Amino acid sequence: MENKIPVRFFIVTFLWTWFFWLVPLVLTEIGIVSENNQLWSNFSLLFKVIGIFGPAIGAFVSLYTINGKGSIKNHLKLFISLKFGWKVWLAILPILGFSMFITWIFPEFFGEERLPSNLPNIYIFPLYLLFMVIFGGGQEEIGWRGYILPFLEKRFGLIFGSLILGIIWSIWHIPLFFIPGSYQEYMNIFAYILLCIGLSYFFSWVIEASGNRLLSGVIAHGAINAFIDLFPFLIKDSDAKQLRFWIYCVFMFIVGVIIVIIRTHKKRINV
C-alpha cells in the first residue's frame, strides 16, 4: 500500500452524501416543496438513505480509478466471512447491547424519566438489526474502516489515523444536524465528535480482532444504530439536556481510547 492517501475518496464521499442530504433540505427551506407533503417526506427519506452510501461509493470510485477492473470485486470478497471469533461477537452484540441498556436505564436513578423504545417490541429487533446493517449505517464501513482507514493508519499510526477519521466522519454528518427529524437535530456537536472518535477506535479494533473480516465492522456499526432505537438515549426536544447522550458519548470515547492504547502497546511489544 502506498503512503499516499487517495483524496478522491473523501471528495466523492462528501459530494455524494451532501448532495442527497442537502437537496431536500434546500428545496424545503426555499419553499419549493412543503415539508408537510407526505410524498415529499417519503422522497426525502429515500434521499437520506441513498446519501448514507457515500463512503461505499467513494471507496468503489477510488478502487476502480486507482486499481482498475476487478478491484471492487476483490474488496467486497473481504466482507463475506462471518468467522469473527467469539470475542468479536461478544463485543458486537451482548456488550454493545448491555452498554446501551445501562445508558438507557441508569439516569432513572437521578430522576430522569424512562424513554420508551422506538421499536414496537423486542421481537422485531433481529429484522431491524439486519435493516440497519444494510441500509442504516452499517454500509458506511465499506468505505470508512474498510477502505480509507488503512491508508490513514499507515501514514499517521493507529492513534492519529482513527482520530483523524473520527473527526472527518463527524463532519460528514453535519447536514443531518439541520434536517428536521434526524437524531443529530437533538445532539450536541462536541459530544458527537467524541462519540465518532471513540467509535472509530472501536470499529477499527473490531475489524482487526476479527482477522480483518470487514463484515464485522459493518455489523458492529449497524448494531449500534439498531440498539439506539431499542434503548433510546435521546429526548426529542432541542432544549433537553440529553444526559443519556452525553453519558454514552463519553463512555464510548473512553472505551475507544483504552482500546487504541492497548493496541498500540501490543504492537510495540511485537516489534
TITOR-582853 format. One record per residue (C-alpha): x, y, z; residue in three letters. Coordinates in pm, 1 decimal. Example, Ala and Ser with C-alpha at 12.3 -4.5 7.8 and 13.67 -1.06 7.14 Angstrom:
BEGIN
xx->1230.0; yy->-450.0; zz->780.0; residuo->ALA
xx->1367.0; yy->-106.0; zz->714.0; residuo->SER
This chain:
BEGIN
xx->0.0; yy->0.0; zz->0.0; residuo->MET
xx->136.5; yy->335.9; zz->-98.4; residuo->GLU
xx->187.8; yy->602.8; zz->164.4; residuo->ASN
xx->-16.9; yy->843.9; zz->-45.5; residuo->LYS
xx->-376.4; yy->890.3; zz->73.8; residuo->ILE
xx->-640.9; yy->874.4; zz->-205.1; residuo->PRO
xx->-802.9; yy->1213.2; zz->-150.8; residuo->VAL
xx->-1057.9; yy->1132.4; zz->-421.5; residuo->ARG
xx->-1225.9; yy->901.9; zz->-170.0; residuo->PHE
xx->-1315.7; yy->1196.0; zz->54.4; residuo->PHE
xx->-1418.2; yy->1416.8; zz->-239.7; residuo->ILE
xx->-1657.7; yy->1158.0; zz->-384.4; residuo->VAL
xx->-1789.1; yy->1058.5; zz->-39.8; residuo->THR
xx->-1875.6; yy->1412.7; zz->65.0; residuo->PHE
xx->-2014.9; yy->1517.1; zz->-274.8; residuo->LEU
xx->-2241.1; yy->1212.6; zz->-296.5; residuo->TRP
xx->-2371.4; yy->1229.7; zz->59.4; residuo->THR
xx->-2410.5; yy->1603.1; zz->94.7; residuo->TRP
xx->-2591.9; yy->1626.5; zz->-239.9; residuo->PHE
xx->-2858.4; yy->1374.8; zz->-137.3; residuo->PHE
xx->-2886.8; yy->1516.2; zz->213.7; residuo->TRP
xx->-2887.8; yy->1886.2; zz->129.0; residuo->LEU
xx->-3107.0; yy->1898.2; zz->-182.3; residuo->VAL
xx->-3430.5; yy->1804.9; zz->4.0; residuo->PRO
xx->-3338.9; yy->2045.4; zz->284.6; residuo->LEU
xx->-3271.5; yy->2336.0; zz->47.8; residuo->VAL
xx->-3586.9; yy->2274.2; zz->-155.8; residuo->LEU
xx->-3792.6; yy->2271.1; zz->161.8; residuo->THR
xx->-3625.7; yy->2580.5; zz->307.4; residuo->GLU
xx->-3680.3; yy->2793.4; zz->-2.7; residuo->ILE
xx->-4044.8; yy->2686.4; zz->-19.0; residuo->GLY
xx->-4044.5; yy->2492.3; zz->-346.7; residuo->ILE
xx->-4190.5; yy->2191.8; zz->-164.2; residuo->VAL
xx->-4373.7; yy->2161.3; zz->167.0; residuo->SER
xx->-4233.6; yy->1950.6; zz->448.8; residuo->GLU
xx->-4595.0; yy->1854.7; zz->530.2; residuo->ASN
xx->-4632.2; yy->1683.7; zz->192.8; residuo->ASN
xx->-4629.6; yy->1307.6; zz->262.8; residuo->GLN
xx->-4499.4; yy->1214.2; zz->-82.5; residuo->LEU
xx->-4212.5; yy->1461.5; zz->-47.4; residuo->TRP
xx->-4137.5; yy->1330.9; zz->302.6; residuo->SER
xx->-4100.7; yy->981.6; zz->156.0; residuo->ASN
xx->-3867.1; yy->1112.2; zz->-114.5; residuo->PHE
xx->-3661.7; yy->1296.4; zz->148.3; residuo->SER
xx->-3625.2; yy->975.7; zz->349.0; residuo->LEU
xx->-3517.2; yy->790.9; zz->34.6; residuo->LEU
xx->-3258.0; yy->1060.7; zz->-39.2; residuo->PHE
xx->-3130.7; yy->1033.0; zz->317.5; residuo->LYS
xx->-3080.5; yy->656.8; zz->282.4; residuo->VAL
xx->-2909.9; yy->694.4; zz->-56.1; residuo->ILE
xx->-2677.7; yy->955.5; zz->93.1; residuo->GLY
xx->-2556.0; yy->710.2; zz->356.4; residuo->ILE
xx->-2393.3; yy->507.6; zz->77.8; residuo->PHE
xx->-2145.7; yy->791.5; zz->14.7; residuo->GLY
xx->-1845.1; yy->621.8; zz->180.3; residuo->PRO
xx->-1911.4; yy->299.5; zz->-13.9; residuo->ALA
xx->-1940.5; yy->492.0; zz->-341.1; residuo->ILE
xx->-1620.1; yy->679.9; zz->-255.0; residuo->GLY
xx->-1441.1; yy->350.5; zz->-198.3; residuo->ALA
xx->-1571.0; yy->196.7; zz->-521.9; residuo->PHE
xx->-1473.6; yy->500.1; zz->-731.3; residuo->VAL
xx->-1127.0; yy->509.1; zz->-572.8; residuo->SER
xx->-1072.4; yy->136.3; zz->-618.6; residuo->LEU
xx->-1183.1; yy->140.9; zz->-982.0; residuo->TYR
xx->-988.8; yy->452.1; zz->-1083.5; residuo->THR
xx->-671.5; yy->359.1; zz->-893.6; residuo->ILE
xx->-657.7; yy->-21.7; zz->-906.3; residuo->ASN
xx->-865.2; yy->-92.6; zz->-1216.2; residuo->GLY
xx->-1126.7; yy->-352.8; zz->-1302.1; residuo->LYS
xx->-1175.8; yy->-635.7; zz->-1057.5; residuo->GLY
xx->-1057.9; yy->-435.2; zz->-758.1; residuo->SER
xx->-1412.6; yy->-367.7; zz->-633.2; residuo->ILE
xx->-1499.2; yy->-738.6; zz->-650.9; residuo->LYS
xx->-1180.3; yy->-830.2; zz->-462.4; residuo->ASN
xx->-1255.5; yy->-566.6; zz->-199.3; residuo->HIS
xx->-1607.9; yy->-696.8; zz->-143.1; residuo->LEU
xx->-1480.1; yy->-1054.0; zz->-102.1; residuo->LYS
xx->-1329.6; yy->-941.8; zz->228.9; residuo->LEU
xx->-1684.4; yy->-889.8; zz->361.8; residuo->PHE
xx->-1813.0; yy->-1243.1; zz->314.6; residuo->ILE
xx->-1683.5; yy->-1436.1; zz->616.5; residuo->SER
xx->-1872.8; yy->-1436.9; zz->947.8; residuo->LEU
xx->-1597.3; yy->-1623.0; zz->1133.7; residuo->LYS
xx->-1508.1; yy->-1332.5; zz->1360.6; residuo->PHE
xx->-1429.0; yy->-1529.5; zz->1674.8; residuo->GLY
xx->-1629.2; yy->-1531.2; zz->1998.9; residuo->TRP
xx->-1459.8; yy->-1219.1; zz->2139.6; residuo->LYS
xx->-1573.8; yy->-1006.2; zz->1847.7; residuo->VAL
xx->-1929.4; yy->-1142.1; zz->1850.3; residuo->TRP
xx->-1938.9; yy->-1080.3; zz->2225.8; residuo->LEU
xx->-1824.4; yy->-720.0; zz->2174.3; residuo->ALA
xx->-2064.4; yy->-653.5; zz->1886.9; residuo->ILE
xx->-2389.6; yy->-781.4; zz->2034.6; residuo->LEU
xx->-2403.5; yy->-857.2; zz->2411.7; residuo->PRO
xx->-2153.5; yy->-592.5; zz->2524.1; residuo->ILE
xx->-2278.1; yy->-317.1; zz->2291.2; residuo->LEU
xx->-2635.8; yy->-400.9; zz->2379.4; residuo->GLY
xx->-2568.7; yy->-407.5; zz->2753.5; residuo->PHE
xx->-2378.7; yy->-77.2; zz->2746.6; residuo->SER
xx->-2665.3; yy->85.7; zz->2559.3; residuo->MET
xx->-2915.5; yy->-64.7; zz->2806.3; residuo->PHE
xx->-2720.4; yy->77.1; zz->3102.8; residuo->ILE
xx->-2708.8; yy->418.6; zz->2934.5; residuo->THR
xx->-3084.2; yy->398.3; zz->2883.8; residuo->TRP
xx->-3175.6; yy->287.4; zz->3236.9; residuo->ILE
xx->-2906.2; yy->447.2; zz->3459.4; residuo->PHE
xx->-3033.1; yy->810.5; zz->3450.5; residuo->PRO
xx->-3358.1; yy->695.6; zz->3612.8; residuo->GLU
xx->-3167.3; yy->674.4; zz->3941.5; residuo->PHE
xx->-3121.0; yy->1052.8; zz->3913.1; residuo->PHE
xx->-3484.8; yy->1131.1; zz->3847.3; residuo->GLY
xx->-3485.8; yy->1106.6; zz->3467.4; residuo->GLU
xx->-3798.0; yy->960.3; zz->3310.4; residuo->GLU
xx->-3766.8; yy->637.6; zz->3115.9; residuo->ARG
xx->-3766.9; yy->687.7; zz->2741.0; residuo->LEU
xx->-3998.4; yy->448.9; zz->2552.4; residuo->PRO
xx->-3837.9; yy->221.6; zz->2294.8; residuo->SER
xx->-3870.6; yy->333.8; zz->1935.3; residuo->ASN
xx->-3942.7; yy->-25.0; zz->1830.3; residuo->LEU
xx->-4291.1; yy->-176.4; zz->1870.1; residuo->PRO
xx->-4145.5; yy->-480.3; zz->2052.5; residuo->ASN
xx->-3815.6; yy->-658.8; zz->2109.9; residuo->ILE
xx->-3907.6; yy->-944.6; zz->1875.9; residuo->TYR
xx->-3868.3; yy->-723.9; zz->1571.9; residuo->ILE
xx->-3510.6; yy->-637.0; zz->1670.3; residuo->PHE
xx->-3333.5; yy->-909.7; zz->1461.3; residuo->PRO
xx->-3501.9; yy->-787.6; zz->1142.5; residuo->LEU
xx->-3438.3; yy->-426.7; zz->1238.7; residuo->TYR
xx->-3071.9; yy->-507.6; zz->1303.3; residuo->LEU
xx->-3043.9; yy->-660.1; zz->955.6; residuo->LEU
xx->-3202.0; yy->-348.0; zz->805.0; residuo->PHE
xx->-2960.5; yy->-118.2; zz->990.7; residuo->MET
xx->-2660.5; yy->-326.1; zz->880.3; residuo->VAL
xx->-2761.4; yy->-296.3; zz->512.5; residuo->ILE
xx->-2930.6; yy->44.5; zz->494.7; residuo->PHE
xx->-2895.8; yy->216.3; zz->832.6; residuo->GLY
xx->-2526.3; yy->296.1; zz->862.2; residuo->GLY
xx->-2353.0; yy->-41.2; zz->856.2; residuo->GLY
xx->-2273.8; yy->0.4; zz->486.5; residuo->GLN
xx->-2064.6; yy->307.9; zz->569.3; residuo->GLU
xx->-1787.5; yy->76.2; zz->688.3; residuo->GLU
xx->-1722.9; yy->-37.9; zz->331.4; residuo->ILE
xx->-1557.5; yy->299.6; zz->287.1; residuo->GLY
xx->-1458.2; yy->432.6; zz->630.4; residuo->TRP
xx->-1281.3; yy->147.4; zz->805.9; residuo->ARG
xx->-1294.9; yy->-94.6; zz->512.3; residuo->GLY
xx->-1108.7; yy->125.2; zz->267.1; residuo->TYR
xx->-962.7; yy->457.0; zz->382.6; residuo->ILE
xx->-859.2; yy->380.3; zz->741.8; residuo->LEU
xx->-562.6; yy->154.3; zz->644.7; residuo->PRO
xx->-419.6; yy->444.6; zz->443.6; residuo->PHE
xx->-456.4; yy->681.2; zz->739.5; residuo->LEU
xx->-310.8; yy->432.1; zz->987.9; residuo->GLU
xx->-14.1; yy->367.8; zz->761.4; residuo->LYS
xx->50.6; yy->741.0; zz->729.4; residuo->ARG
xx->-32.5; yy->861.1; zz->1082.5; residuo->PHE
xx->-31.7; yy->549.4; zz->1303.2; residuo->GLY
xx->-306.3; yy->372.0; zz->1498.5; residuo->LEU
xx->-387.9; yy->659.2; zz->1733.9; residuo->ILE
xx->-392.2; yy->952.0; zz->1493.4; residuo->PHE
xx->-523.7; yy->755.9; zz->1195.1; residuo->GLY
xx->-854.3; yy->673.9; zz->1366.0; residuo->SER
xx->-858.0; yy->1013.6; zz->1538.9; residuo->LEU
xx->-843.2; yy->1194.5; zz->1204.0; residuo->ILE
xx->-1103.3; yy->963.5; zz->1052.9; residuo->LEU
xx->-1331.9; yy->1008.0; zz->1354.6; residuo->GLY
xx->-1324.2; yy->1386.9; zz->1313.4; residuo->ILE
xx->-1380.3; yy->1366.5; zz->937.0; residuo->ILE
xx->-1660.8; yy->1117.5; zz->995.0; residuo->TRP
xx->-1834.9; yy->1355.2; zz->1235.5; residuo->SER
xx->-1800.0; yy->1644.6; zz->986.7; residuo->ILE
xx->-1952.0; yy->1422.5; zz->716.5; residuo->TRP
xx->-2269.0; yy->1403.8; zz->931.7; residuo->HIS
xx->-2308.8; yy->1783.6; zz->964.5; residuo->ILE
xx->-2604.7; yy->1820.0; zz->721.2; residuo->PRO
xx->-2807.4; yy->1586.2; zz->943.3; residuo->LEU
xx->-2787.7; yy->1841.2; zz->1226.0; residuo->PHE
xx->-3008.2; yy->2070.2; zz->1015.2; residuo->PHE
xx->-3253.0; yy->1810.2; zz->882.9; residuo->ILE
xx->-3576.3; yy->1800.3; zz->1086.5; residuo->PRO
xx->-3647.8; yy->1460.3; zz->1236.8; residuo->GLY
xx->-3290.9; yy->1330.1; zz->1225.7; residuo->SER
xx->-3130.2; yy->1218.4; zz->1551.6; residuo->TYR
xx->-2849.2; yy->1469.1; zz->1504.9; residuo->GLN
xx->-3104.6; yy->1750.6; zz->1531.6; residuo->GLU
xx->-3109.4; yy->1690.4; zz->1908.5; residuo->TYR
xx->-2737.8; yy->1618.3; zz->1958.3; residuo->MET
xx->-2459.8; yy->1839.3; zz->2087.1; residuo->ASN
xx->-2193.3; yy->1856.5; zz->1813.8; residuo->ILE
xx->-1898.2; yy->1837.9; zz->2055.4; residuo->PHE
xx->-2035.3; yy->1528.3; zz->2227.7; residuo->ALA
xx->-2099.7; yy->1380.6; zz->1884.2; residuo->TYR
xx->-1736.1; yy->1433.7; zz->1781.5; residuo->ILE
xx->-1624.8; yy->1245.3; zz->2094.1; residuo->LEU
xx->-1863.1; yy->964.1; zz->2003.0; residuo->LEU
xx->-1734.5; yy->939.9; zz->1644.9; residuo->CYS
xx->-1372.2; yy->928.9; zz->1762.3; residuo->ILE
xx->-1449.9; yy->659.4; zz->2020.6; residuo->GLY
xx->-1646.8; yy->451.8; zz->1771.6; residuo->LEU
xx->-1374.0; yy->491.9; zz->1511.4; residuo->SER
xx->-1126.2; yy->335.5; zz->1753.7; residuo->TYR
xx->-1379.5; yy->64.9; zz->1845.6; residuo->PHE
xx->-1469.9; yy->-31.8; zz->1487.2; residuo->PHE
xx->-1103.1; yy->-40.8; zz->1393.1; residuo->SER
xx->-1032.9; yy->-287.2; zz->1673.8; residuo->TRP
xx->-1336.6; yy->-499.4; zz->1582.1; residuo->VAL
xx->-1209.8; yy->-541.2; zz->1226.3; residuo->ILE
xx->-855.8; yy->-621.8; zz->1338.5; residuo->GLU
xx->-972.5; yy->-866.2; zz->1607.9; residuo->ALA
xx->-1192.2; yy->-1048.0; zz->1354.5; residuo->SER
xx->-890.7; yy->-1119.9; zz->1135.5; residuo->GLY
xx->-960.0; yy->-821.2; zz->908.2; residuo->ASN
xx->-1302.3; yy->-957.6; zz->814.9; residuo->ARG
xx->-1463.8; yy->-628.6; zz->724.5; residuo->LEU
xx->-1817.7; yy->-756.3; zz->769.7; residuo->LEU
xx->-1750.3; yy->-741.7; zz->1144.2; residuo->SER
xx->-1724.8; yy->-361.9; zz->1127.0; residuo->GLY
xx->-2037.5; yy->-341.1; zz->912.6; residuo->VAL
xx->-2236.5; yy->-546.6; zz->1164.7; residuo->ILE
xx->-2094.2; yy->-355.9; zz->1463.6; residuo->ALA
xx->-2192.9; yy->-22.4; zz->1309.1; residuo->HIS
xx->-2540.6; yy->-145.9; zz->1221.9; residuo->GLY
xx->-2580.2; yy->-297.2; zz->1570.6; residuo->ALA
xx->-2506.9; yy->32.3; zz->1745.4; residuo->ILE
xx->-2760.9; yy->216.5; zz->1531.4; residuo->ASN
xx->-3017.5; yy->-57.8; zz->1595.7; residuo->ALA
xx->-2960.7; yy->-56.0; zz->1973.0; residuo->PHE
xx->-3014.5; yy->322.0; zz->1973.9; residuo->ILE
xx->-3378.0; yy->262.6; zz->1879.5; residuo->ASP
xx->-3421.6; yy->-32.6; zz->2115.1; residuo->LEU
xx->-3272.4; yy->157.6; zz->2410.9; residuo->PHE
xx->-3303.7; yy->526.4; zz->2306.8; residuo->PRO
xx->-3079.5; yy->785.8; zz->2468.4; residuo->PHE
xx->-3220.4; yy->1096.7; zz->2300.7; residuo->LEU
xx->-3511.2; yy->1313.3; zz->2411.2; residuo->ILE
xx->-3672.9; yy->1462.8; zz->2101.7; residuo->LYS
xx->-3659.0; yy->1814.3; zz->2238.0; residuo->ASP
xx->-3393.6; yy->2065.0; zz->2128.9; residuo->SER
xx->-3392.4; yy->2220.2; zz->2478.9; residuo->ASP
xx->-3335.7; yy->1891.0; zz->2665.4; residuo->ALA
xx->-3004.1; yy->1838.3; zz->2845.3; residuo->LYS
xx->-2962.1; yy->1493.2; zz->2683.9; residuo->GLN
xx->-2793.6; yy->1335.0; zz->2987.0; residuo->LEU
xx->-2810.2; yy->985.7; zz->2836.4; residuo->ARG
xx->-2649.3; yy->1102.0; zz->2514.4; residuo->PHE
xx->-2359.6; yy->1268.2; zz->2698.0; residuo->TRP
xx->-2308.2; yy->957.6; zz->2913.3; residuo->ILE
xx->-2290.0; yy->732.4; zz->2608.5; residuo->TYR
xx->-2061.5; yy->965.1; zz->2410.5; residuo->CYS
xx->-1812.3; yy->999.7; zz->2696.0; residuo->VAL
xx->-1832.3; yy->626.4; zz->2770.7; residuo->PHE
xx->-1761.2; yy->520.8; zz->2411.0; residuo->MET
xx->-1483.1; yy->778.4; zz->2381.0; residuo->PHE
xx->-1313.2; yy->637.4; zz->2693.3; residuo->ILE
xx->-1361.2; yy->280.3; zz->2567.9; residuo->VAL
xx->-1215.1; yy->373.8; zz->2230.9; residuo->GLY
xx->-911.3; yy->546.1; zz->2384.9; residuo->VAL
xx->-843.1; yy->247.0; zz->2611.3; residuo->ILE
xx->-868.5; yy->12.0; zz->2313.5; residuo->ILE
xx->-627.3; yy->209.2; zz->2095.0; residuo->VAL
xx->-375.3; yy->245.3; zz->2381.0; residuo->ILE
xx->-379.9; yy->-131.9; zz->2436.2; residuo->ILE
xx->-346.6; yy->-197.5; zz->2061.9; residuo->ARG
xx->-54.0; yy->43.6; zz->2035.4; residuo->THR
xx->118.0; yy->-114.6; zz->2335.6; residuo->HIS
xx->80.3; yy->-466.0; zz->2191.3; residuo->LYS
xx->222.1; yy->-361.4; zz->1855.7; residuo->LYS
xx->525.6; yy->-206.4; zz->2025.8; residuo->ARG
xx->584.9; yy->-528.4; zz->2219.0; residuo->ILE
xx->558.6; yy->-736.5; zz->1899.7; residuo->ASN
xx->804.2; yy->-519.7; zz->1707.1; residuo->VAL
